[in-house]
Amino acid sequence: MVAFADSAHFLSRLYSSFSSLCTDPEVSVRRSAAASFHQVLKLISPNSHLVHKEFLLLLQDDSLEVLDALMNHLEETLELLLLGEDSPMLPELLSVLLLAEKKVGSSLRWRLHEKLLQQYSCLARLLSGELLHQSFSHRIFSLLITNKVLPVQKEAARTLCTIMRYNRKQEQRQEMMERLIQDLALGRSYWNRLRFLDVCEIATEIFSKKYFSKYFLIPALELAHDPIANVRYKLCQLLPRLRLCLCLPADKLLLQKLDFCVQKLLCREKDKDVVATIRKTVLELNKLDLSEPFHKRQERDLLDLKKKKEETVQLEMEQLEQDSDGKVTSDRHTERKRRDSKTSLTFTKSVSISSPVAAPPSGKERRKPKLSRSRSLSSQPSSSKPVNSDRPVKVKDLSGSFRLGKSSVLVSKDATLTTSHFTMTTQTTSFMPILTTEPVLWTTEGTEVALWSRAVKQWSVAAG
C-alpha cells in the first residue's frame, strides 16, 4: 500500500493502519509486520522516525516468532533507523536490544540466539566503539564465558572481535585484550582455554596479520604446555592458520617460537590423538607454500593490506581526536591563567591605590644616614686578600672531587653495561630453538621432525 500511495502522505493515510498491524493481538499478523518492516522503512526512508515506536514494540514482543522474523533483516532496518549517533531513540534502542538478547538467551532457542548475535555485529559499523564498549562488550564477554552452547559462544566471539576491530580507543581495545588473555587463555577451566583458541581462529579473519601476531599469537602458542589433551589437540589443528599469519622476514623470531612449539609437540607428546594430529599438521605445513595457488595467496595478501590500512587510518583518527582534545584543554588552561592574571592585576592596583603615599625625607634626615654609613665603612677592617688567596685552593679541591665522581660514574656505567649484556645474551639464547642442518631425531619415528626442520630451514633462508 505504501508503494501505491505517496510516502509524503504516509502519516495521514497509512500510519494508523500500520501501527494497528504492529500491535495486533494475533501473533501471525505481528510476525508478518515484523518481516516486512525493512521494506516499509525503505519506502519512507526520509521519515523513518515516524515508526520508531512500532519498531521498539516489535523488539519487546512476547512471542519469539515475531523477534525471529525481525532478526532476518535487522541490519538493513538499523541502517535506515540510525541516521546518526545523535538520534533521540538511541539510548532506548540499546536497552531494548539488550533486553531482547537476555530474553532469547533465557529460552531454549539457541539458533535464534546465534542469529541475534550475528545481527548485532553490524552495530560496530553503525555506532561508536566507545558506546558499544560501555553497553554491549561486557554482556557479550560474559556470554563467551558462561554460555554452554558452542555455536552461540563462537558467534559471541565473532561479535566481540568485530566490536574490538572498529573501536577507535586504544585503551578500550587493550582492556578487552587483557581480559581475553587473563580470563580465557590463562583461565582455570580448560573450556575457557578452548574458547580462546576459537577467538584466535576468528581473529585471523577479522584483524590484520600484524595485529594478530602482536596480540594473539604468543598466548596461543603458550597453550602447547597445557595439561589437557583437548587443548593441545585444538592448537595442533590451528597451527597452519597461525603460520599463515606470519610475515617474513619481519616475524623471524615468531617463526622460531612456532618451530619450538612444533618440535616440543613432536618429541614429547604422549596422547595418541594429539600425536596423529601434529604429524598430519607437519605434512600440511611442509606443503603450505607449494600447494596453495598463486592467485589465492595474492587475494589473501591484498585483503590483509586493506585491513592493515584500515587499522592505520583508525589509529591516525584516534591520534587526531586526542590532539584536538588536548588542544581544547590547553586553550581552557591558558584562558583560565589569563583570567587569574587579570584578577591579580586588578587586586594589586586596588591595594596600591588604597595605601597612603609616604612623604619624602627632609635635607637633614638625608645627611645623617650618609654620615653614619661612611663612618661604619671606615671602621671595618679590610679582609679581601685572604679571601682571594683561599679561592684557588677551593676550586682545586672541587675539581679533584669532580674527577673522582666522574671516574666512579664511568666505572659503574661499564659494570652495568657488562651485566646487562650478559643478561640479554642469556635470555635470548634460553628461549630460541637451535635450527641445525641435520634433523634431531628424539623419537623412534623421526620423519615428521626431519620434514618440519627442513621446512623451517627453507622459510628462514627465504626470509633472510
C-alpha positions as CSV (number, residue, x, y, z in Angstrom):
1,M,0.0,0.0,0.0
2,V,2.9,2.4,0.7
3,A,4.2,1.7,-2.9
4,F,0.8,2.9,-4.4
5,A,0.3,5.8,-2.0
6,D,2.8,8.6,-1.9
7,S,5.3,8.4,1.0
8,A,4.6,12.0,1.9
9,H,1.1,11.1,2.8
10,F,2.1,8.1,4.9
11,L,1.4,9.8,8.3
12,S,-2.0,11.0,7.3
13,R,-3.3,7.9,5.4
14,L,-1.4,4.7,6.3
15,Y,0.3,5.2,9.7
16,S,-2.7,4.3,11.8
17,S,-3.2,1.1,9.8
18,F,0.4,0.1,10.0
19,S,0.6,0.8,13.8
20,S,-2.5,-1.3,14.4
21,L,-0.9,-4.2,12.5
22,C,2.2,-4.0,14.6
23,T,0.1,-4.2,17.8
24,D,-2.4,-6.8,16.5
25,P,-3.5,-9.5,19.1
26,E,-2.7,-12.3,16.6
27,V,1.0,-13.5,16.5
28,S,0.9,-14.3,12.8
29,V,-0.1,-10.7,11.9
30,R,2.6,-9.2,14.1
31,R,5.1,-11.6,12.6
32,S,4.2,-10.5,9.1
33,A,4.5,-6.9,10.1
34,A,8.0,-7.6,11.5
35,A,9.1,-9.5,8.4
36,S,8.1,-6.5,6.1
37,F,9.3,-3.8,8.4
38,H,12.5,-3.1,6.5
39,Q,10.6,-2.7,3.2
40,V,8.3,-0.1,4.7
41,L,11.4,1.8,6.0
42,K,12.9,1.8,2.5
43,L,9.8,3.5,1.1
44,I,9.5,6.1,3.8
45,S,13.3,6.5,4.4
46,P,13.4,10.3,4.9
47,N,10.7,9.9,7.5
48,S,11.9,6.8,9.3
49,H,11.5,8.4,12.7
50,L,7.7,8.0,12.3
51,V,7.9,4.3,13.0
52,H,10.4,4.2,15.9
53,K,7.8,3.4,18.4
54,E,6.5,0.4,16.4
55,F,10.0,-1.0,16.0
56,L,10.6,-0.8,19.7
57,L,7.3,-2.5,20.3
58,L,8.2,-5.4,18.0
59,L,11.5,-5.8,19.7
60,Q,9.8,-6.2,23.0
61,D,7.1,-8.6,21.8
62,D,6.3,-11.5,24.0
63,S,6.4,-14.0,21.1
64,L,9.8,-15.2,19.9
65,E,8.4,-15.8,16.5
66,V,8.0,-12.1,16.0
67,L,11.6,-11.4,17.1
68,D,12.8,-14.2,14.8
69,A,11.1,-12.5,11.8
70,L,12.5,-9.1,12.8
71,M,16.1,-10.5,13.0
72,N,16.2,-11.6,9.4
73,H,16.7,-8.0,8.2
74,L,17.9,-6.3,11.3
75,E,21.0,-4.8,9.7
76,E,19.0,-3.1,6.9
77,T,16.4,-1.8,9.5
78,L,19.1,-0.4,11.8
79,E,20.9,1.3,8.9
80,L,17.7,3.1,7.9
81,L,16.7,4.0,11.5
82,L,20.1,5.1,12.9
83,L,20.9,8.1,10.7
84,G,23.4,9.3,13.3
85,E,24.6,8.9,16.8
86,D,22.5,11.9,17.9
87,S,19.3,10.0,17.3
88,P,16.9,10.6,20.2
89,M,15.9,6.9,20.2
90,L,19.4,5.6,20.6
91,P,19.6,5.1,24.4
92,E,16.2,3.4,24.5
93,L,17.1,1.3,21.4
94,L,20.3,-0.1,23.1
95,S,18.5,-1.0,26.2
96,V,15.7,-2.8,24.3
97,L,18.3,-4.7,22.2
98,L,20.0,-5.9,25.4
99,L,16.6,-6.9,26.9
100,A,15.8,-8.9,23.7
101,E,19.1,-10.7,23.9
102,K,18.6,-11.7,27.5
103,K,15.1,-12.9,26.7
104,V,16.3,-15.1,23.9
105,G,19.2,-16.3,25.9
106,S,17.0,-17.5,28.8
107,S,14.9,-19.6,26.3
108,L,15.9,-22.8,24.6
109,R,16.0,-21.3,21.1
110,W,19.8,-21.3,20.7
111,R,19.6,-20.9,16.9
112,L,17.6,-17.7,17.3
113,H,20.2,-16.6,19.9
114,E,23.0,-17.3,17.4
115,K,21.2,-15.3,14.7
116,L,20.6,-12.4,17.0
117,L,24.3,-12.2,18.0
118,Q,25.2,-12.4,14.3
119,Q,23.0,-9.4,13.5
120,Y,24.3,-7.4,16.5
121,S,27.8,-7.4,15.0
122,C,26.5,-4.7,12.5
123,L,26.3,-2.2,15.4
124,A,30.1,-1.9,15.3
125,R,29.8,-0.1,11.9
126,L,26.8,2.0,12.8
127,L,27.7,3.2,16.3
128,S,30.8,4.4,18.0
129,G,33.1,1.8,19.6
130,E,33.1,3.7,23.0
131,L,29.3,3.5,23.2
132,L,29.3,-0.2,22.4
133,H,32.1,-0.8,24.8
134,Q,30.1,0.6,27.6
135,S,26.8,-1.1,26.7
136,F,27.5,-4.4,24.8
137,S,31.1,-5.6,25.3
138,H,30.7,-6.8,28.9
139,R,27.5,-8.7,28.2
140,I,29.0,-10.4,25.1
141,F,32.1,-11.3,27.0
142,S,30.0,-12.9,29.8
143,L,28.2,-14.9,27.1
144,L,31.6,-16.1,25.8
145,I,32.4,-17.5,29.3
146,T,29.1,-18.6,30.8
147,N,27.0,-19.9,27.8
148,K,27.2,-23.6,27.3
149,V,26.1,-23.8,23.6
150,L,29.1,-23.9,21.3
151,P,27.6,-22.1,18.2
152,V,26.4,-19.3,20.5
153,Q,29.9,-19.0,22.0
154,K,31.6,-18.8,18.6
155,E,29.1,-16.1,17.4
156,A,29.7,-14.2,20.6
157,A,33.5,-14.4,20.0
158,R,32.9,-13.1,16.4
159,T,30.8,-10.2,17.6
160,L,33.3,-9.3,20.3
161,C,36.2,-9.3,17.8
162,T,34.2,-7.1,15.4
163,I,33.5,-4.6,18.2
164,M,37.2,-4.5,19.1
165,R,38.1,-4.1,15.5
166,Y,36.0,-1.0,14.9
167,N,36.7,0.6,18.3
168,R,39.0,3.7,18.0
169,K,40.0,3.9,21.6
170,Q,43.3,2.1,22.1
171,E,42.8,1.9,25.9
172,Q,39.5,0.1,25.5
173,R,40.9,-2.4,22.9
174,Q,43.8,-3.1,25.2
175,E,41.5,-3.6,28.2
176,M,39.4,-6.2,26.3
177,M,42.6,-7.9,25.0
178,E,44.0,-8.2,28.6
179,R,40.7,-9.6,29.7
180,L,40.7,-12.2,27.0
181,I,44.2,-13.4,27.9
182,Q,43.5,-13.3,31.7
183,D,40.1,-15.0,31.7
184,L,40.3,-17.3,28.7
185,A,44.0,-18.0,27.8
186,L,45.1,-18.2,31.5
187,G,41.7,-19.4,32.8
188,R,41.4,-22.2,35.3
189,S,38.8,-24.1,33.2
190,Y,40.0,-25.9,30.0
191,W,36.7,-24.9,28.4
192,N,37.8,-21.2,28.6
193,R,41.2,-22.1,27.1
194,L,39.4,-23.8,24.2
195,R,37.3,-20.7,23.7
196,F,40.4,-18.6,23.5
197,L,41.6,-20.8,20.6
198,D,38.2,-20.2,18.9
199,V,38.7,-16.5,19.4
200,C,42.1,-16.8,17.8
201,E,40.6,-18.6,14.8
202,I,38.1,-15.8,14.3
203,A,40.6,-13.1,14.9
204,T,42.7,-14.3,11.9
205,E,39.7,-13.4,9.7
206,I,38.9,-10.0,11.3
207,F,42.3,-8.5,12.2
208,S,45.4,-8.0,10.1
209,K,48.4,-10.3,10.3
210,K,50.4,-7.6,12.1
211,Y,47.8,-7.1,14.8
212,F,47.2,-10.8,15.3
213,S,50.9,-11.6,15.6
214,K,51.3,-8.8,18.1
215,Y,48.5,-9.7,20.5
216,F,47.2,-13.2,19.9
217,L,50.0,-15.4,18.6
218,I,52.2,-15.9,21.6
219,P,49.4,-16.6,24.1
220,A,48.1,-19.2,21.7
221,L,51.5,-20.9,21.3
222,E,51.8,-21.0,25.1
223,L,48.9,-23.5,25.2
224,A,51.3,-26.1,23.9
225,H,52.2,-26.7,27.5
226,D,48.6,-27.1,28.6
227,P,47.9,-30.2,30.7
228,I,44.6,-31.1,28.9
229,A,45.0,-33.0,25.7
230,N,41.9,-31.5,24.1
231,V,43.5,-28.0,24.3
232,R,46.7,-29.3,22.7
233,Y,44.7,-31.1,20.0
234,K,42.8,-27.9,19.1
235,L,46.1,-26.0,19.0
236,C,47.6,-28.6,16.5
237,Q,44.6,-28.0,14.2
238,L,45.1,-24.3,14.4
239,L,48.9,-24.3,13.6
240,P,48.6,-23.9,9.8
241,R,46.4,-20.8,10.2
242,L,48.9,-19.4,12.7
243,R,51.7,-20.0,10.2
244,L,49.8,-18.0,7.5
245,C,49.7,-15.0,9.9
246,L,53.5,-14.6,9.9
247,C,55.1,-12.0,7.6
248,L,58.7,-13.0,6.9
249,P,61.3,-11.7,7.4
250,A,59.8,-9.3,10.0
251,D,58.4,-12.2,12.1
252,K,61.5,-14.3,12.2
253,L,61.5,-14.6,16.0
254,L,57.9,-15.7,16.0
255,L,58.7,-18.4,13.4
256,Q,61.4,-19.7,15.8
257,K,58.8,-19.8,18.6
258,L,56.4,-21.7,16.3
259,D,59.2,-24.1,15.4
260,F,60.0,-24.6,19.1
261,C,56.3,-25.4,19.8
262,V,56.1,-27.9,16.9
263,Q,59.3,-29.6,18.0
264,K,58.0,-29.9,21.5
265,L,54.7,-31.4,20.4
266,L,56.5,-33.9,18.1
267,C,59.0,-35.1,20.6
268,R,57.3,-35.1,24.0
269,E,53.6,-35.7,23.2
270,K,52.1,-38.9,24.7
271,D,48.5,-38.6,23.7
272,K,47.9,-40.7,20.6
273,D,45.2,-38.4,19.1
274,V,47.5,-35.3,19.5
275,V,50.4,-37.2,18.0
276,A,48.4,-38.2,15.0
277,T,47.2,-34.6,14.5
278,I,50.6,-33.0,14.9
279,R,52.1,-35.4,12.3
280,K,49.3,-34.5,9.9
281,T,49.8,-30.8,10.6
282,V,53.6,-31.1,9.9
283,L,52.9,-32.6,6.5
284,E,50.4,-29.8,5.8
285,L,52.8,-27.1,6.9
286,N,55.5,-28.6,4.7
287,K,53.3,-28.3,1.7
288,L,51.8,-25.0,2.7
289,D,53.7,-22.7,0.4
290,L,53.7,-25.1,-2.5
291,S,50.1,-26.4,-2.6
292,E,48.4,-23.0,-2.4
293,P,47.7,-21.4,-5.8
294,F,49.3,-18.0,-6.5
295,H,46.0,-16.1,-7.1
296,K,44.7,-17.2,-3.7
297,R,47.8,-16.1,-2.0
298,Q,47.6,-12.8,-3.8
299,E,44.0,-12.3,-2.8
300,R,44.9,-13.0,0.8
301,D,47.8,-10.5,0.8
302,L,45.5,-7.8,-0.8
303,L,42.9,-8.4,1.9
304,D,45.5,-8.2,4.6
305,L,46.9,-5.0,3.1
306,K,43.4,-3.5,3.2
307,K,42.9,-4.5,6.8
308,K,46.3,-3.0,7.7
309,K,45.4,0.3,6.0
310,E,42.1,0.5,7.8
311,E,43.8,-0.1,11.2
312,T,46.4,2.6,10.5
313,V,43.7,5.1,9.5
314,Q,41.9,4.2,12.7
315,L,45.0,4.9,14.8
316,E,45.5,8.2,13.0
317,M,41.9,9.2,13.6
318,E,42.4,8.3,17.3
319,Q,45.6,10.4,17.4
320,L,43.8,13.4,15.8
321,E,41.0,13.1,18.4
322,Q,43.5,13.0,21.2
323,D,45.3,16.1,19.8
324,S,42.1,18.0,19.4
325,D,41.0,17.2,23.0
326,G,44.5,18.2,24.2
327,K,44.3,21.5,22.3
328,V,40.9,22.2,23.8
329,T,42.1,21.5,27.3
330,S,45.3,23.6,26.8
331,D,43.2,26.5,25.4
332,R,41.0,26.3,28.5
333,H,44.0,26.3,30.7
334,T,45.5,29.4,29.1
335,E,42.2,31.1,29.3
336,R,42.0,30.3,33.0
337,K,45.5,31.6,33.6
338,R,44.7,34.8,31.7
339,R,41.7,35.4,33.8
340,D,43.7,34.7,37.0
341,S,46.4,37.2,36.0
342,K,43.7,39.8,35.2
343,T,42.1,39.4,38.6
344,S,45.5,39.5,40.4
345,L,46.4,42.7,38.5
346,T,43.2,44.5,39.4
347,F,43.7,43.4,43.1
348,T,47.3,44.9,43.2
349,K,46.1,48.1,41.6
350,S,43.3,48.5,44.2
351,V,45.8,47.8,47.0
352,S,48.3,50.4,45.7
353,I,45.6,53.0,45.3
354,S,44.2,52.4,48.8
355,S,47.6,52.5,50.6
356,P,48.8,56.0,51.8
357,V,51.9,57.6,50.0
358,A,54.9,58.3,52.3
359,A,56.3,61.9,52.4
360,P,59.8,62.4,51.1
361,P,62.5,62.9,53.8
362,S,64.0,66.4,54.6
363,G,67.6,67.5,53.8
364,K,68.9,67.0,57.4
365,E,67.5,63.5,57.6
366,R,69.2,62.6,54.3
367,R,72.6,63.7,55.6
368,K,72.5,61.7,58.8
369,P,72.4,58.2,57.2
370,K,75.2,59.1,54.7
371,L,77.5,60.2,57.6
372,S,76.8,57.1,59.6
373,R,77.3,54.9,56.6
374,S,80.8,56.4,55.9
375,R,81.8,56.0,59.5
376,S,80.9,52.4,59.5
377,L,82.8,51.7,56.3
378,S,85.9,53.4,57.6
379,S,85.8,51.5,60.9
380,Q,85.6,48.0,59.3
381,P,89.0,46.2,58.7
382,S,89.9,45.2,55.1
383,S,89.8,41.4,54.6
384,S,89.8,41.0,50.9
385,K,93.3,39.4,50.4
386,P,92.9,36.2,52.5
387,V,89.6,35.6,50.8
388,N,91.1,35.9,47.4
389,S,94.0,33.6,48.4
390,D,91.7,30.9,49.6
391,R,89.7,30.8,46.3
392,P,92.1,28.8,44.1
393,V,92.5,26.1,46.8
394,K,88.7,25.6,46.9
395,V,88.5,25.4,43.2
396,K,91.3,22.8,43.1
397,D,89.6,20.7,45.7
398,L,86.3,20.8,43.9
399,S,87.8,19.9,40.6
400,G,89.6,16.9,42.2
401,S,86.4,15.7,43.7
402,F,84.6,16.2,40.4
403,R,87.2,14.0,38.7
404,L,86.8,11.3,41.3
405,G,83.0,11.4,40.9
406,K,83.2,11.2,37.1
407,S,85.5,8.2,37.2
408,S,83.3,6.4,39.6
409,V,80.3,7.1,37.4
410,L,82.2,5.7,34.4
411,V,83.1,2.6,36.2
412,S,79.6,2.0,37.4
413,K,78.3,2.5,33.8
414,D,80.8,0.0,32.4
415,A,79.7,-2.5,35.1
416,T,76.0,-2.1,34.3
417,L,76.7,-2.4,30.6
418,T,78.6,-5.7,31.0
419,T,75.9,-7.1,33.3
420,S,73.0,-6.1,31.1
421,H,74.9,-7.5,28.0
422,F,75.3,-10.8,29.9
423,T,71.7,-11.0,30.9
424,M,70.4,-10.1,27.4
425,T,72.6,-12.8,25.8
426,T,71.5,-15.4,28.3
427,Q,67.8,-14.5,27.9
428,T,67.9,-14.6,24.1
429,T,69.7,-17.9,24.0
430,S,67.4,-19.5,26.5
431,F,64.2,-19.5,24.6
432,M,65.4,-19.5,20.9
433,P,65.4,-23.0,19.4
434,I,68.6,-24.2,17.6
435,L,67.9,-24.8,13.9
436,T,70.6,-27.4,12.9
437,T,71.2,-28.6,9.4
438,E,70.8,-32.2,10.5
439,P,67.4,-33.1,11.9
440,V,67.4,-34.2,15.6
441,L,65.6,-37.4,16.0
442,W,64.4,-37.7,19.5
443,T,61.6,-40.2,18.8
444,T,61.6,-43.5,17.2
445,E,59.6,-42.2,14.2
446,G,61.6,-39.1,13.3
447,T,60.3,-38.5,9.8
448,E,58.0,-35.6,10.9
449,V,60.8,-33.9,12.8
450,A,63.0,-34.1,9.7
451,L,60.3,-32.7,7.5
452,W,59.5,-29.9,9.9
453,S,63.1,-28.9,10.4
454,R,63.6,-28.8,6.6
455,A,60.5,-26.6,6.2
456,V,61.7,-24.2,8.9
457,K,65.2,-24.0,7.3
458,Q,63.6,-23.2,3.9
459,W,61.4,-20.4,5.5
460,S,64.4,-18.9,7.3
461,V,66.6,-19.0,4.2
462,A,63.8,-17.3,2.2
463,A,63.3,-14.7,4.9
464,G,67.0,-13.9,5.4
